[in-house]
């Protein structure tokens, strides 16, 4: 078991997501920064769907009851194992009784903790990803525990990676959405030739941007959406749906983020700048 001494701001268990239930209104959920998590599971030689901890802004303090191996990635945070600093994208052996402590956020927004063979929380509708009310809780709580499989001996083929980090990237590659052709030349210019700043309204459901473009008076039926769908409101605001976003919406779906763009945006916080590039 992994004992939660301190939970952090918003720490969740996530895997690659919950698929096949969007017609019933169930979001995909899953890790926000899939690029980073793929690197962690590769280092640990895990299945690509292995569950990790997603750590938003401030991290937890954790106690390992059993031996295992871990890898950190994503946001740069001050993290210590038994009071000794450890780095991202490097495999570390931990022993029963070891303490992992998260400190200051240095860069980015979401950190990840991968563990050998993944966390073994309850599978609900094919996924371990936290999303209330599908799962019993929406985040980990203080004085609770998470199950994992004991591993005393693991000789990784690669013990450390140099990763092309998404933390320094700000350009978001997008595809044309279903209502892209409804945009005017002026709206297109406003989207692709300026920078936007992330608004305070940003979370696992959606990111809003502060700057508006020309609005629209388009009336449309509520239609299917996906993680990464960019909607345009009548007031000209851009709303970018994320992993916990709703499954349908009534605003024009003008653009769709690429997978890499989703990972880049997931590491942005209020005030950070982004721009769009059409693929």
N, C-alpha and C positions, 0 to 999 in steps of 0.2 A: 504493500500500500504506500501511496504518497500522501503524507499528512500535510494538511493546509494549516500552517501557523498563521499566516496573514494572506488574505485573498488578492490584494491589489485592487486597482480601480475597477476593471472589468476583465476578468480572466475566464475563458471558456474552453471546453473541449470541442475540437473540430476535426473532421476528416474531410474527404473530398466533396461530401455533400449528400443530399437526400433527393434521389431522382425518381421520377415516375408518378409523382403525386401532385403536380402543379394544377392538374385539372380539378383537384379537390381543394385548391387554395393553399396548399402547403409549399412554402418557399424551399429553394434548394438548400439554403444555409451553407455550411462548409467554410473552409479557410478563406479569408479575404485575400491573402497574398499567396497564391498557389505556387508561384515561381519559387519563392523562398522555401516553402514546405517540401517541394519536390527535392530540393538539395539536401534537406535534413534527412528525409527518408532514404535517399540514395546513400548518404554516408553511413547510415545505420543498417543498410541493406534490408530495409523494411519493405513490405508491400506498399504500393503507392497510395493506398487508401488508409494507411495506419493513422490513428488519431494522435493529435498533438495538443499542446496547450497554446492558445492564442492569447497574448498578453497585451492589453491596450493601455498605453500611456504610463502607468505605474505597475510594477510587477509584484508578485507574491513572495512570501518566504515559505520554503518547503522543506520537509524532512522525509528522506527516503528510508523505508523500513527494510528494504532488501537490496542486494547488489544489482546493479544494472549499468547501462551505458546511455549517455545523453549527448545531444547536440543542440546548441543555441543558434538562432538566426533571425533575420529580419532587422527590426530596429536595433540601433546600438544603445545598449543599456549597461550601466555599471553592475556587473553580476559577480558574486563570489561563491566559491564552493569551499566550505569550511574556512571562510575568511580570506581565501586566496583568489585573486581575480582570474576569471576565465574568459575565453574569447568566442566569438561566433564562428560557426562552420568548422568546428574541431571536435572530434570524438573524445569524451571524457568518461573514465570509469568512476562510478560512485559506489560506495559501500553502505551497507545498512547503518543507519544512524547519521549519515552525512546530511549537512544542511546547505541548501541553495538559497542565497539571499539576493534579491533584486534591489538595486539602488536607483540612482538618477537616470532619467531618460536623456540620452545625449544627441540622438539623431533618429529621424523617422517617427513612427507612431505605434506600430504593432510588432512586438517581438514574439518569437515562437520557441517552444521547448519541445524537442522531439526526444522520444525514449525508445530503446530497443523493443521491437515488436508492438509498439504503440500502446496507448492507454486503453484499458479494457472496460470502459463504462458500458452501460446498457445500450444495446442496439434497438432503435425505434424506427420503424419504416425503413429499414435497410441502412441506417446511419447512426453513428454515435454523436453527431453534431448537436450541440445544445441549441434548442429553439423552443422556448415556452410558448404555448402550452403543449406542443408535441412532446417535449421532454419535461421532466419534473422541475427542472431548474433552468434559469437562463445564464447563470454564471456560477463559478465555484464559490463556496462559502468558508469562512473561517471555522476552524475546529471541525473539519470534515476530511474525508479521505478519497483518493482515486486509486482504483486497482491497476496494477501492471504485472507483467510476468517477470519473475526473478531470472537474472542472467548473470552467471558468475564468470563465464569465459566467452569472449568474442574478440576475434582478430580481424578487424576491418581491412578490406582490400585497400581502401583509401581512408586515412585517418584525418585528413584536413583538406579543405577546398579553398581556392581563391575564387570568389564569386563576383561576377559582374553585378554589383549591387543595384537594386532599383531605387535606393534612397536618394541618389543624386539626379535622377531622371525626372523631367517635368512634362515632356511631350507625350500626349496620349494619342495613340493610333486608333482610329475609328473606322467603321464600315458604314455604308449608307443604311439608314433605317427604312422601315416600310413607308413612312410619310416624308422621306427626304425630298422627293420631287415637289413637295408643296412649299419648300423654302424659296424665298425670293433671292435675287442676286445680292441685295443689300444684306439680308440676313446671313447668307453664306459668307460674305466678306466680314461681317461682324464676328462670326464664329471662328473663322480660320486665320484671321489676321490680327488677333489681339490675345492678350493673356487674361485669364480669369483667376480670381482668388477664392479659396475654399471658405465657405461661410461657416458660422458657428453651428449650423444645423448639419452635422455630419455624424453618421454612425453606421452600424452594420446594415441598416435598412436602406439608406440613401445618403448621397452627398448633394448638397445644394451649393451653388456658386453665387457670389455676391453680385457680380455684374450681370445686367440684363441685356438682351438684344431686342430688336423690334418684336412686339408681340404678335399674336395671331388670333383670328376670329374663326378658326376652323372648328366645325362641329363634327364629332366622330363618335361611333359606338365604342363602348369599352372593349378593349382588345388585349390579347396576350402580350405579356412583357417577359423579359429575361434579366438576370443579373447583367449589368452593364448597359442596359437600355437607357438612352438619354431622351427625356421627355421635354417638350417645350410648352410652357404654360401660356395662357392668354396674355399675361402681363410681361412675357418675354424672359421669364426665369428658366434656367436649365436645371433639371433635376435628374441626377444619375442614380439609377437603382443599383443597389449592391446585393450581397449574398442573401440577406434576410428580407429583401424587397418584396412588395406585393406581386402577385402573379398576373394581375390584369390592371389596366389603367385607361383613362379616357382622354389623355393628352396625346398629341402627335408624337410618334416614336421616330425622331429625326435621325438619330445616330445610334451605333452600337459599339461599345468599347471592345477592343481585342483582349485576350486573356492577359497579355503582358501589361496592357494599360490598366486593367483591373488591379493588378499587383502594385503598379506604380501609385495609383490613386489611393489604395488602401494604406499607404505609408505617409499620406499627407494629412496635415492637421490644419486647424483654422488659420487663415491668412496665407498659407502656402500658395504659390502660383502654379498654374497648369496651362497648357495650350493644346490645341487639337490639330491632328494631321490626318488627312483622309488616306486610307490604304487603297 
